[in-house]
Amino acid sequence: MNKDQVKGTLKDIGGKIQEEFGDAIDSPEQEAKGLKNQVEGKTQKKLGDVREALDDATTTTTRRH
C-alpha cells in the first residue's frame, strides 16, 4: 500500500464522517464538503492503485530480464 492509497482512504473516511455530521446538524454545506472530500479521497486512492499496479508490472518485467 502506498501513500496515495492511505491518504485517499483516510480522506474518504473523513468525508463520510463530515457528511454524517452535516446531516446530524442539518447543514447542507457540511454535507456537501463531506461528499467533496469523499470524491477526492476515492480519486486519490485510485491514483495510488494505478501507481501500485505500474510498480508491480515494472518489477515483474524487470525480474524476467
C-alpha positions as CSV (number, residue, x, y, z in Angstrom):
1,M,0.0,0.0,0.0
2,N,1.4,3.4,-1.0
3,K,0.9,6.9,0.5
4,D,-1.8,7.8,-2.1
5,Q,-3.9,4.8,-1.2
6,V,-3.6,5.5,2.5
7,K,-4.3,9.3,2.2
8,G,-7.1,8.7,-0.1
9,T,-8.8,6.1,2.2
10,L,-8.4,8.5,5.1
11,K,-9.8,11.4,3.2
12,D,-12.8,9.3,2.1
13,I,-13.5,8.2,5.7
14,G,-13.2,11.7,6.9
15,G,-15.6,12.9,4.2
16,K,-18.1,10.3,5.3
17,I,-17.9,11.5,8.9
18,Q,-18.2,15.1,7.8
19,E,-21.2,14.3,5.6
20,E,-22.9,12.4,8.5
21,F,-22.1,15.3,10.9
22,G,-23.6,17.8,8.4
23,D,-26.7,15.7,8.2
24,A,-26.9,15.4,12.0
25,I,-26.7,19.2,12.5
26,D,-28.8,19.9,9.4
27,S,-26.0,21.7,7.5
28,P,-26.2,21.1,3.7
29,E,-22.8,23.0,3.4
30,Q,-21.1,20.4,5.7
31,E,-22.7,17.5,3.9
32,A,-21.5,18.9,0.5
33,K,-18.0,19.4,1.8
34,G,-18.1,15.8,3.1
35,L,-19.2,14.5,-0.3
36,K,-16.5,16.5,-2.0
37,N,-13.8,15.0,0.3
38,Q,-15.2,11.5,-0.4
39,V,-14.8,12.0,-4.1
40,E,-11.3,13.5,-3.7
41,G,-10.3,10.6,-1.4
42,K,-11.6,7.9,-3.8
43,T,-9.8,9.6,-6.7
44,Q,-6.5,9.7,-4.7
45,K,-6.9,6.1,-3.7
46,K,-7.5,5.1,-7.4
47,L,-4.4,7.0,-8.4
48,G,-2.5,5.1,-5.7
49,D,-3.9,1.8,-7.0
50,V,-2.7,2.6,-10.6
51,R,0.7,3.6,-9.3
52,E,1.0,0.3,-7.4
53,A,-0.1,-1.7,-10.4
54,L,2.5,0.1,-12.5
55,D,5.2,-0.5,-9.9
56,D,4.2,-4.2,-9.7
57,A,4.2,-4.5,-13.5
58,T,7.6,-2.8,-13.8
59,T,9.1,-5.0,-11.0
60,T,7.7,-8.2,-12.7
61,T,9.1,-7.2,-16.1
62,T,12.5,-6.3,-14.7
63,R,12.8,-9.6,-12.9
64,R,12.1,-11.6,-16.1
65,H,15.0,-10.0,-17.9
